[in-house]
Amino acid sequence: MSRPPRITLPTRDGVGASTVATPPGAWPSMLDFLAERIPAVSREDWARRMARGEVLDAQGQPVSPQAPFCSGTRLHYWRSLPFEHRVPFEESIVFQDEWLVVADKPHFLPVTPKGRYLQETLLVRLKRRTGIDTLTPMHRIDLETAGLVVFTVQPHTRHAYQELLRERRVDKTYEAIAPWRPELSWPQVRLSRLQESERFMAMQEVPGEANAETHIEPLEVHGRLARYRLKPLTGQKHQLRAHLNAMGMPIVGDRIYPELRPPTPADQPPDFSQPLQLLARSLSFTDPITGALRVFESPRRLDLLKPQT
């Protein structure tokens, strides 16, 4: 059986449609299938959504709760959360044209929807703010990290921009506040092999061929802390955080390194009092579409005396 052609669906309140394929099976109805396949949404909630016309078939038509199960097709729906704590910090747009939107992200705001965050994400906020449904992140930074994130506007150019990252043709500079280590020689290049550790979420240095390289230099020292400029030449998960931690200077406010702090329960407001002192400060690249040199810088600053969000 040939697959049905993909359709383009509008966003709803900034949220793009999610899609689930229907495999061979003996579910009595589409409702039964959804309730079993995506149990994070209760059967009652699925029934309500379907009755409101919020679940569509491959042709974009509403699927009723009584619709018999059909394999080899697609169902489209819009994710929602019963409640979402607001991230009380604002993003800003530092650049926008027909090809790119460059945003300055605050600490604690995820780039894309995941887990307990949907509306409170940079992508959804920007879609609602700009009205551009086709925004797609060219790259991502951690929820805890503040600073620049670039989004592509035109779907047909996404690959060209994302290829810049894969080919390491984007010059990225970060700043971090971490313990001052005067006994080390500066500036320094940290070159090591990083891989997932047995500890949840964390990366660790291991023997073997290096796959992570970071150039590090101090910019300012105040007592036991210093502001560092970090230039990652590779893009491993948590590379900057793991490298500084391995050097005995974990970034101020880090909830993963050196020890994982327990997460806030989903029914409680997150703790916004101690942001990770890591900032995606600037980036530059030659635009693959226009040929122009793009240079962007975050207006945000990390304060050695009083770390801010």
Steps between C-alpha positions, in 0.01 A plus 500: 500500500644839402530767765259791484657832398604726784286804563597834649308586814496840672630552850254544784604761755855463370507118528560294188304182431639166617455189288465133587496219242250217538667156475330167426286402798158402628389804696121541484520876441741785443422609855612162635822526299585849626419416862738203487774650285520837680394425860635832628164633380206328669235321296242753620718790385553339159124458466445867586766612252352288224150627572635857465657418163856521632616166354529493121554224246758492221279726286457753779144398584376460861499147640204415726538294820293227334713477183615139436871434511684523168865398460750653262393859548583797720324687775579863580444672833621801696680435825371678810575500870242527779719754678836660434705718732603824333869568454508860632774629269468641150677425178589770247549499124842640409467449123232407247480485121337274241749219572581508871368598842767533769372500858667569832371233740476544876610236747246223578309529169523184283559548128237247387203322664593207720371344820335756727555788255289588195383862489793597721759430231696733278365347178134532595545848644668614177235343277231683692697823500601503132214304344756288310384139521805368311761602759748220567807518728828491310661373823410470868638589839411351838194616691733633772721696257418856394590672176474480124292249305458523122178392326450446129189647337477328160457119504702454180809664657507302826746241378747760373509682835511185711781369282713788630490342846576152374799631306621718793471822301338698781726692738337486845614681814361444850571660834483328838556580865691226680763457773832671436793261459816719510727194512398399146669643192282740299364509235436127474367250246296214645515203265342175616256223425150549644236234531183436697571399858304257713375800695168626364537780242872553559795475262848395606853498365632155407819365341508488122515720194385853575157600374462830690715814484448823694722809510484670841638832623426714806358847436456632854577378852318593818600313814438129460309536174591597145322574178625277219471518123424157354530412132378147421642363176278192529142454615478213745213489749577715809850554361574828678346391828678163496838648403499764772381247755783262403743786562369540856309818423130418449291790373315695768137389526551167321237250615668201332874546559666401722190347666149459359251695706149349527251653256207706623178293505275578203224636724732754662639822349860462376775667701614801296728641768835351388548517122785318334765763431552405138423733209504439125656841440568521127505307176601567142491320165488563129138479392458208257207673328609863474877463530507777763703476820255468788619617842267499800558586867283459805427822694480288816784505755615275782582692817790372709374687805131418467406224252179590321247324279 
